[in-house]
Amino acid sequence: RFTQSNKYRIQGQRWYVLQALDQPAATGGYEGRQVFPTLSVEENLLVGAMVPRARRHSDEALPQVYEMFPRLRERHSQLAGTLSGGEQQMLAIARAMVGKPKLILLDEPSSGLNVEETEDMAYWIDDIKNLLGITVLMVEHDMSLVNRVSDRVLALNYGKVLATGTPAEVQAHPDVVAALPMGPSLDPSLVAENGVA
């Protein structure tokens, strides 16, 4: 079911989002950071190069990814399952980049990361957006990361859109503040920790 409210334009192209109730539940795939744990770092990256549009660019894709993520070059023969949480996130993002996408979807990229790794994540997302020109669509609860990398934010509460705008505008929006479990007295900067953003 398509409605006017779920049509979006990304890089000049029209995208549609199906409402969740119309979709069957999805299962399968790796949990966690979406790496293939028994493959090496480089083998994981080569999986990303199997995407048809990436095949013709595969010779230049790996050097570009290794330049952006030198830690992956250092660990190219290491099994992905033995990497730290931050390194696995880095590998999952790098594998997506090998596919030469116009849009990368990130589902809670700071999940399980420490403060230093979250800071690294912010740099990677900035580089993906600003240096490579790739649109990033991110679902995230860590408002420090959202504030750092987001141009535009959409706050949801149980599937209902509460507010859209810059991170500061959304955090200060009365509907967002009212939706917080402790009510308007709670600092809106905690909105992400309470699952509203």
Accessible surface in RSA format (square Angstrom, percent):
REM  Atomic radii and reference values for relative SASA: ProtOr
REM  Chains: A
REM  Algorithm: Lee & Richards
REM  Probe-radius: 1.40
REM  Slices: 20
REM RES _ NUM      All-atoms   Total-Side   Main-Chain    Non-polar    All polar
REM                ABS   REL    ABS   REL    ABS   REL    ABS   REL    ABS   REL
RES ARG A   1   147.50  61.9 113.08  57.6  34.41  81.9  64.49  88.1  83.01  50.3
RES PHE A   2   118.86  59.5  92.15  57.1  26.71  69.5  92.15  55.9  26.71  76.5
RES THR A   3    48.01  34.1  40.60  41.2   7.41  17.7  47.83  64.2   0.18   0.3
RES GLN A   4   143.89  80.5 129.00  94.3  14.89  35.5  64.54 137.4  79.34  60.2
RES SER A   5    87.69  74.1  61.95  82.7  25.74  59.3  57.80 123.1  29.89  41.9
RES ASN A   6    11.16   7.7  11.16  10.8   0.00   0.0  10.57  25.4   0.59   0.6
RES LYS A   7    73.57  35.9  56.45  34.6  17.12  40.8  20.21  18.2  53.36  56.8
RES TYR A   8    96.34  45.0  90.50  51.5   5.84  15.2  72.56  54.5  23.78  29.3
RES ARG A   9   150.42  63.2 120.33  61.3  30.10  71.7  60.89  83.2  89.53  54.3
RES ILE A  10    33.04  18.8  28.33  21.1   4.71  11.3  31.81  22.9   1.23   3.3
RES GLN A  11    93.85  52.5  49.25  36.0  44.60 106.2  45.83  97.6  48.02  36.4
RES GLY A  12    61.85  76.3   0.00   N/A  61.85  76.3  34.65  95.1  27.20  60.9
RES GLN A  13    95.52  53.4  91.38  66.8   4.14   9.9  32.52  69.2  63.00  47.8
RES ARG A  14   124.96  52.5  99.54  50.7  25.41  60.5  20.81  28.4 104.15  63.1
RES TRP A  15    97.28  39.0  93.12  45.1   4.16   9.8  95.76  51.1   1.52   2.5
RES TYR A  16    98.37  45.9  70.08  39.9  28.29  73.6  50.01  37.6  48.36  59.6
RES VAL A  17    79.71  52.5  76.77  69.5   2.94   7.1  79.71  69.3   0.00   0.0
RES LEU A  18    71.85  40.0  57.70  41.3  14.15  35.6  57.70  40.5  14.15  38.1
RES GLN A  19    61.48  34.4  54.99  40.2   6.49  15.5  24.46  52.1  37.03  28.1
RES ALA A  20    87.11  80.1  66.21 102.2  20.90  47.5  71.71 101.0  15.40  40.8
RES LEU A  21   166.03  92.5 135.32  96.8  30.71  77.2 138.90  97.5  27.13  73.0
RES ASP A  22    59.53  41.7  30.37  30.2  29.16  69.0  18.91  44.5  40.62  40.5
RES GLN A  23    81.82  45.8  63.92  46.7  17.90  42.6  29.83  63.5  52.00  39.4
RES PRO A  24   114.83  83.7  92.01  83.9  22.82  83.0 104.28  86.1  10.56  65.6
RES ALA A  25   101.67  93.5  61.90  95.5  39.77  90.5  73.08 102.9  28.58  75.7
RES ALA A  26   101.37  93.2  65.46 101.0  35.91  81.7  72.56 102.2  28.81  76.3
RES THR A  27   135.39  96.3  96.56  97.9  38.83  92.5  73.40  98.6  61.99  93.7
RES GLY A  28    74.94  92.4   0.00   N/A  74.94  92.4  38.39 105.3  36.55  81.9
RES GLY A  29    71.72  88.4   0.00   N/A  71.72  88.4  36.84 101.1  34.88  78.1
RES TYR A  30    97.86  45.7  89.87  51.1   8.00  20.8  61.05  45.9  36.81  45.4
RES GLU A  31   164.26  94.3 139.70 105.7  24.56  58.5  58.07 112.3 106.19  86.7
RES GLY A  32    65.65  81.0   0.00   N/A  65.65  81.0  35.29  96.8  30.36  68.0
RES ARG A  33    50.17  21.1  43.72  22.3   6.45  15.4   8.08  11.0  42.10  25.5
RES GLN A  34    91.62  51.2  88.88  65.0   2.74   6.5  43.32  92.2  48.30  36.6
RES VAL A  35     8.90   5.9   6.59   6.0   2.31   5.6   6.69   5.8   2.21   6.0
RES PHE A  36    60.02  30.0  60.02  37.2   0.00   0.0  60.02  36.4   0.00   0.0
RES PRO A  37    49.04  35.7  45.98  41.9   3.05  11.1  45.98  38.0   3.05  19.0
RES THR A  38   109.39  77.8  94.14  95.4  15.24  36.3  72.58  97.5  36.80  55.6
RES LEU A  39    57.96  32.3  57.96  41.5   0.00   0.0  57.96  40.7   0.00   0.0
RES SER A  40    14.71  12.4  14.71  19.6   0.00   0.0  10.34  22.0   4.37   6.1
RES VAL A  41     0.00   0.0   0.00   0.0   0.00   0.0   0.00   0.0   0.00   0.0
RES GLU A  42    54.11  31.1  54.11  40.9   0.00   0.0   9.17  17.7  44.94  36.7
RES GLU A  43    82.52  47.4  80.12  60.6   2.41   5.7  26.76  51.8  55.76  45.5
RES ASN A  44     0.00   0.0   0.00   0.0   0.00   0.0   0.00   0.0   0.00   0.0
RES LEU A  45     0.00   0.0   0.00   0.0   0.00   0.0   0.00   0.0   0.00   0.0
RES LEU A  46    77.77  43.3  75.52  54.0   2.25   5.6  75.52  53.0   2.25   6.0
RES VAL A  47    44.37  29.2  40.63  36.8   3.74   9.0  40.63  35.3   3.74  10.1
RES GLY A  48     7.48   9.2   0.00   N/A   7.48   9.2   7.48  20.5   0.00   0.0
RES ALA A  49    10.58   9.7   7.31  11.3   3.27   7.4   7.58  10.7   3.00   8.0
RES MET A  50   120.48  62.4 114.75  75.9   5.73  13.6  89.77  76.3  30.71  40.7
RES VAL A  51    68.61  45.1  65.25  59.1   3.36   8.1  68.34  59.4   0.27   0.7
RES PRO A  52    97.43  71.0  89.04  81.2   8.39  30.5  90.07  74.4   7.35  45.7
RES ARG A  53    99.90  41.9  97.12  49.5   2.78   6.6  36.10  49.3  63.80  38.7
RES ALA A  54     0.00   0.0   0.00   0.0   0.00   0.0   0.00   0.0   0.00   0.0
RES ARG A  55   149.51  62.8 135.36  69.0  14.15  33.7  55.10  75.3  94.41  57.2
RES ARG A  56   181.09  76.0 140.03  71.4  41.06  97.8  71.61  97.9 109.47  66.3
RES HIS A  57    57.72  31.5  56.27  39.1   1.44   3.7  40.00  41.2  17.72  20.6
RES SER A  58    36.24  30.6  31.08  41.5   5.16  11.9  12.59  26.8  23.65  33.1
RES ASP A  59   135.71  95.1 115.68 115.1  20.03  47.4  43.20 101.7  92.50  92.3
RES GLU A  60    97.26  55.8  88.93  67.3   8.33  19.8  36.42  70.4  60.84  49.7
RES ALA A  61     1.20   1.1   0.82   1.3   0.38   0.9   1.20   1.7   0.00   0.0
RES LEU A  62    27.58  15.4  27.58  19.7   0.00   0.0  27.58  19.4   0.00   0.0
RES PRO A  63    76.95  56.1  69.16  63.0   7.79  28.3  74.65  61.6   2.30  14.3
RES GLN A  64    70.31  39.3  65.37  47.8   4.94  11.8  28.28  60.2  42.02  31.9
RES VAL A  65     1.81   1.2   1.81   1.6   0.00   0.0   1.81   1.6   0.00   0.0
RES TYR A  66    21.60  10.1  21.60  12.3   0.00   0.0  21.60  16.2   0.00   0.0
RES GLU A  67   137.51  78.9 120.48  91.1  17.03  40.6  40.18  77.7  97.33  79.5
RES MET A  68    37.40  19.4  15.71  10.4  21.69  51.6  20.01  17.0  17.39  23.0
RES PHE A  69     1.98   1.0   0.19   0.1   1.79   4.7   1.98   1.2   0.00   0.0
RES PRO A  70    69.71  50.8  69.28  63.1   0.43   1.6  69.28  57.2   0.43   2.7
RES ARG A  71    83.20  34.9  81.44  41.5   1.76   4.2  22.31  30.5  60.89  36.9
RES LEU A  72     0.42   0.2   0.42   0.3   0.00   0.0   0.42   0.3   0.00   0.0
RES ARG A  73   117.61  49.4 115.14  58.7   2.46   5.9  52.84  72.2  64.77  39.3
RES GLU A  74   127.80  73.4  90.39  68.4  37.41  89.1  46.98  90.9  80.82  66.0
RES ARG A  75    69.69  29.3  66.16  33.7   3.53   8.4  11.54  15.8  58.15  35.2
RES HIS A  76    82.90  45.3  82.44  57.3   0.45   1.2  55.63  57.3  27.27  31.7
RES SER A  77    86.57  73.2  65.37  87.2  21.20  48.8  35.94  76.5  50.63  70.9
RES GLN A  78    62.25  34.8  53.44  39.1   8.82  21.0  29.81  63.5  32.44  24.6
RES LEU A  79    88.78  49.4  85.96  61.5   2.81   7.1  85.96  60.4   2.81   7.6
RES ALA A  80     0.00   0.0   0.00   0.0   0.00   0.0   0.00   0.0   0.00   0.0
RES GLY A  81    36.99  45.6   0.00   N/A  36.99  45.6  11.92  32.7  25.08  56.2
RES THR A  82    88.82  63.2  60.05  60.9  28.77  68.6  66.26  89.0  22.56  34.1
RES LEU A  83     9.79   5.5   0.00   0.0   9.79  24.6   0.30   0.2   9.49  25.5
RES SER A  84    53.04  44.8  37.98  50.7  15.06  34.7  47.24 100.6   5.80   8.1
RES GLY A  85    24.59  30.3   0.00   N/A  24.59  30.3  11.56  31.7  13.03  29.2
RES GLY A  86     1.14   1.4   0.00   N/A   1.14   1.4   1.14   3.1   0.00   0.0
RES GLU A  87    13.50   7.8  13.50  10.2   0.00   0.0   0.08   0.2  13.42  11.0
RES GLN A  88    29.13  16.3  29.13  21.3   0.00   0.0   0.00   0.0  29.13  22.1
RES GLN A  89    18.60  10.4  18.60  13.6   0.00   0.0   0.01   0.0  18.60  14.1
RES MET A  90     2.96   1.5   2.96   2.0   0.00   0.0   2.24   1.9   0.72   1.0
RES LEU A  91     0.00   0.0   0.00   0.0   0.00   0.0   0.00   0.0   0.00   0.0
RES ALA A  92    18.01  16.6  12.38  19.1   5.63  12.8  12.72  17.9   5.28  14.0
RES ILE A  93     5.54   3.2   3.84   2.9   1.69   4.1   5.52   4.0   0.02   0.1
RES ALA A  94     0.00   0.0   0.00   0.0   0.00   0.0   0.00   0.0   0.00   0.0
RES ARG A  95    35.10  14.7  34.33  17.5   0.76   1.8   2.09   2.9  33.01  20.0
RES ALA A  96    43.13  39.7  27.61  42.6  15.52  35.3  39.84  56.1   3.29   8.7
RES MET A  97     9.44   4.9   2.73   1.8   6.70  16.0   2.73   2.3   6.70   8.9
RES VAL A  98     0.36   0.2   0.23   0.2   0.13   0.3   0.36   0.3   0.00   0.0
RES GLY A  99     7.31   9.0   0.00   N/A   7.31   9.0   5.30  14.5   2.00   4.5
RES LYS A 100    48.04  23.4  43.52  26.7   4.52  10.8  30.08  27.1  17.96  19.1
RES PRO A 101    32.65  23.8  20.18  18.4  12.47  45.3  25.29  20.9   7.37  45.8
RES LYS A 102   100.82  49.2  93.78  57.5   7.04  16.8  55.30  49.8  45.52  48.5
RES LEU A 103    25.88  14.4  10.34   7.4  15.55  39.1  10.34   7.3  15.55  41.8
RES ILE A 104     7.23   4.1   4.26   3.2   2.96   7.1   7.23   5.2   0.00   0.0
RES LEU A 105   120.85  67.3  96.35  68.9  24.49  61.6  96.43  67.7  24.41  65.7
RES LEU A 106    16.82   9.4  13.14   9.4   3.68   9.3  15.68  11.0   1.14   3.1
RES ASP A 107   116.18  81.4  91.92  91.5  24.26  57.4  36.31  85.4  79.88  79.7
RES GLU A 108    57.44  33.0  56.35  42.6   1.09   2.6   9.14  17.7  48.30  39.4
RES PRO A 109     3.91   2.8   1.53   1.4   2.38   8.7   3.91   3.2   0.00   0.0
RES SER A 110    11.97  10.1   6.23   8.3   5.74  13.2   0.24   0.5  11.73  16.4
RES SER A 111    62.41  52.7  50.37  67.2  12.04  27.7  24.54  52.3  37.87  53.1
RES GLY A 112    69.16  85.3   0.00   N/A  69.16  85.3  35.59  97.7  33.57  75.2
RES LEU A 113    22.86  12.7   0.07   0.0  22.80  57.3   0.93   0.7  21.94  59.0
RES ASN A 114    87.51  60.3  75.15  72.6  12.36  29.8  44.41 106.9  43.10  41.7
RES VAL A 115   135.08  88.9 128.60 116.4   6.48  15.6 131.68 114.4   3.40   9.2
RES GLU A 116   128.91  74.0 122.05  92.3   6.86  16.3  42.59  82.4  86.32  70.5
RES GLU A 117    27.73  15.9  27.66  20.9   0.07   0.2   9.51  18.4  18.22  14.9
RES THR A 118    17.65  12.6  17.46  17.7   0.19   0.5  13.36  17.9   4.29   6.5
RES GLU A 119    78.81  45.2  76.41  57.8   2.40   5.7  33.70  65.2  45.10  36.8
RES ASP A 120    31.97  22.4  31.27  31.1   0.69   1.6   2.71   6.4  29.26  29.2
RES MET A 121     0.00   0.0   0.00   0.0   0.00   0.0   0.00   0.0   0.00   0.0
RES ALA A 122     2.90   2.7   2.90   4.5   0.00   0.0   2.90   4.1   0.00   0.0
RES TYR A 123   117.80  55.0 117.40  66.8   0.40   1.0  78.63  59.1  39.17  48.3
RES TRP A 124    23.10   9.3  23.10  11.2   0.00   0.0   7.63   4.1  15.47  25.1
RES ILE A 125     0.84   0.5   0.84   0.6   0.00   0.0   0.84   0.6   0.00   0.0
RES ASP A 126    31.62  22.2  31.34  31.2   0.28   0.7  12.27  28.9  19.35  19.3
RES ASP A 127    46.89  32.8  46.73  46.5   0.16   0.4   0.34   0.8  46.54  46.4
RES ILE A 128     0.00   0.0   0.00   0.0   0.00   0.0   0.00   0.0   0.00   0.0
RES LYS A 129    43.15  21.0  31.59  19.4  11.56  27.5  24.22  21.8  18.92  20.2
RES ASN A 130   107.85  74.4  75.67  73.1  32.18  77.5  28.88  69.5  78.97  76.3
RES LEU A 131   137.16  76.4 105.10  75.2  32.07  80.6 107.41  75.4  29.76  80.1
RES LEU A 132    57.37  32.0  28.65  20.5  28.72  72.2  33.61  23.6  23.77  64.0
RES GLY A 133    47.04  58.0   0.00   N/A  47.04  58.0  31.33  86.0  15.71  35.2
RES ILE A 134    17.33   9.9  15.08  11.2   2.25   5.4  15.64  11.3   1.69   4.6
RES THR A 135    44.30  31.5  36.93  37.4   7.36  17.6  33.84  45.5  10.45  15.8
RES VAL A 136    28.58  18.8   3.12   2.8  25.46  61.4   3.12   2.7  25.46  69.1
RES LEU A 137    99.64  55.5  97.20  69.5   2.43   6.1  98.04  68.9   1.60   4.3
RES MET A 138    38.63  20.0  11.62   7.7  27.01  64.3  11.62   9.9  27.01  35.8
RES VAL A 139    83.20  54.8  79.38  71.9   3.83   9.2  83.20  72.3   0.00   0.0
RES GLU A 140     9.91   5.7   3.92   3.0   5.98  14.2   0.51   1.0   9.39   7.7
RES HIS A 141    56.89  31.1  55.82  38.8   1.07   2.7  41.79  43.1  15.10  17.6
RES ASP A 142    44.15  30.9  35.55  35.4   8.60  20.3  18.03  42.4  26.12  26.0
RES MET A 143    11.02   5.7   7.15   4.7   3.87   9.2   7.15   6.1   3.87   5.1
RES SER A 144    76.91  65.0  60.87  81.2  16.05  37.0  53.99 115.0  22.92  32.1
RES LEU A 145     2.92   1.6   0.43   0.3   2.49   6.3   2.90   2.0   0.02   0.0
RES VAL A 146     7.86   5.2   7.86   7.1   0.00   0.0   7.86   6.8   0.00   0.0
RES ASN A 147    72.03  49.7  50.77  49.1  21.26  51.2  23.99  57.7  48.04  46.4
RES ARG A 148    92.91  39.0  64.25  32.8  28.66  68.2  45.34  62.0  47.57  28.8
RES VAL A 149     6.06   4.0   2.09   1.9   3.97   9.6   4.41   3.8   1.65   4.5
RES SER A 150    27.64  23.4   9.21  12.3  18.43  42.5   7.38  15.7  20.26  28.4
RES ASP A 151   112.87  79.1  90.47  90.1  22.39  53.0  38.95  91.7  73.92  73.7
RES ARG A 152   167.18  70.2 144.26  73.5  22.92  54.6  62.66  85.6 104.52  63.3
RES VAL A 153    13.73   9.0   8.83   8.0   4.89  11.8  13.40  11.6   0.33   0.9
RES LEU A 154    78.59  43.8  61.37  43.9  17.22  43.3  61.37  43.1  17.22  46.3
RES ALA A 155     0.13   0.1   0.13   0.2   0.00   0.0   0.13   0.2   0.00   0.0
RES LEU A 156    73.23  40.8  70.64  50.5   2.59   6.5  70.64  49.6   2.59   7.0
RES ASN A 157    38.18  26.3  34.23  33.1   3.95   9.5   1.21   2.9  36.97  35.7
RES TYR A 158   220.77 103.1 173.82  98.9  46.95 122.2 139.50 104.8  81.27 100.2
RES GLY A 159    68.20  84.1   0.00   N/A  68.20  84.1  34.37  94.3  33.84  75.8
RES LYS A 160   139.59  68.1 132.90  81.5   6.68  15.9  88.89  80.0  50.70  54.0
RES VAL A 161    76.71  50.5  58.07  52.6  18.64  44.9  58.07  50.5  18.64  50.6
RES LEU A 162    19.60  10.9   9.03   6.5  10.56  26.5  10.60   7.4   9.00  24.2
RES ALA A 163     8.31   7.6   0.53   0.8   7.78  17.7   8.31  11.7   0.00   0.0
RES THR A 164    62.51  44.5  37.60  38.1  24.91  59.4  16.80  22.6  45.70  69.1
RES GLY A 165     4.30   5.3   0.00   N/A   4.30   5.3   4.30  11.8   0.00   0.0
RES THR A 166    59.01  42.0  58.73  59.5   0.28   0.7  55.32  74.3   3.69   5.6
RES PRO A 167    15.69  11.4  15.67  14.3   0.02   0.1  15.69  13.0   0.00   0.0
RES ALA A 168    73.49  67.6  62.74  96.8  10.75  24.5  68.10  95.9   5.40  14.3
RES GLU A 169   104.16  59.8  91.92  69.5  12.24  29.2  45.97  88.9  58.19  47.5
RES VAL A 170     1.68   1.1   1.04   0.9   0.64   1.5   1.68   1.5   0.00   0.0
RES GLN A 171    17.50   9.8  17.50  12.8   0.00   0.0   7.52  16.0   9.98   7.6
RES ALA A 172    71.54  65.8  51.92  80.1  19.62  44.6  54.82  77.2  16.72  44.3
RES HIS A 173    61.36  33.5  57.55  40.0   3.81   9.8  35.30  36.4  26.06  30.3
RES PRO A 174    97.11  70.8  88.43  80.6   8.68  31.6  94.36  77.9   2.75  17.1
RES ASP A 175    74.04  51.9  69.76  69.4   4.28  10.1   8.33  19.6  65.71  65.5
RES VAL A 176     0.00   0.0   0.00   0.0   0.00   0.0   0.00   0.0   0.00   0.0
RES VAL A 177    19.47  12.8  19.47  17.6   0.00   0.0  19.47  16.9   0.00   0.0
RES ALA A 178    65.83  60.5  45.19  69.7  20.64  47.0  45.51  64.1  20.32  53.8
RES ALA A 179    29.97  27.6   4.02   6.2  25.94  59.0  14.79  20.8  15.17  40.2
RES LEU A 180     5.03   2.8   0.00   0.0   5.03  12.6   0.00   0.0   5.03  13.5
RES PRO A 181    97.36  71.0  53.90  49.1  43.46 158.0  66.23  54.7  31.13 193.4
RES MET A 182   138.09  71.5 113.95  75.4  24.14  57.5  97.04  82.5  41.05  54.4
RES GLY A 183    16.22  20.0   0.00   N/A  16.22  20.0  15.36  42.1   0.87   1.9
RES PRO A 184   101.47  74.0  85.88  78.3  15.59  56.7  86.03  71.0  15.45  96.0
RES SER A 185   108.07  91.3  65.36  87.2  42.71  98.4  58.97 125.6  49.10  68.8
RES LEU A 186    24.68  13.7  20.05  14.3   4.63  11.7  23.73  16.7   0.95   2.6
RES ASP A 187    77.73  54.4  68.22  67.9   9.50  22.5  30.09  70.8  47.63  47.5
RES PRO A 188    41.12  30.0  41.12  37.5   0.00   0.0  41.12  34.0   0.00   0.0
RES SER A 189    51.66  43.7  43.22  57.7   8.44  19.4  34.16  72.7  17.50  24.5
RES LEU A 190    60.80  33.9  60.78  43.5   0.02   0.1  60.80  42.7   0.00   0.0
RES VAL A 191     0.44   0.3   0.44   0.4   0.00   0.0   0.44   0.4   0.00   0.0
RES ALA A 192     0.94   0.9   0.46   0.7   0.48   1.1   0.46   0.6   0.48   1.3
RES GLU A 193   137.51  78.9 100.99  76.4  36.52  86.9  42.96  83.1  94.55  77.2
RES ASN A 194    53.54  36.9  29.06  28.1  24.48  58.9   7.75  18.7  45.79  44.3
RES GLY A 195    42.29  52.2   0.00   N/A  42.29  52.2  18.90  51.9  23.39  52.4
RES VAL A 196     3.65   2.4   3.36   3.0   0.29   0.7   3.36   2.9   0.29   0.8
RES ALA A 197    22.90  21.1   3.01   4.6  19.89  45.3  14.62  20.6   8.28  21.9
END  Absolute sums over single chains surface
CHAIN  1 A    11640.6       9123.9       2516.8       6723.2       4917.5
END  Absolute sums over all chains
TOTAL         11640.6       9123.9       2516.8       6723.2       4917.5
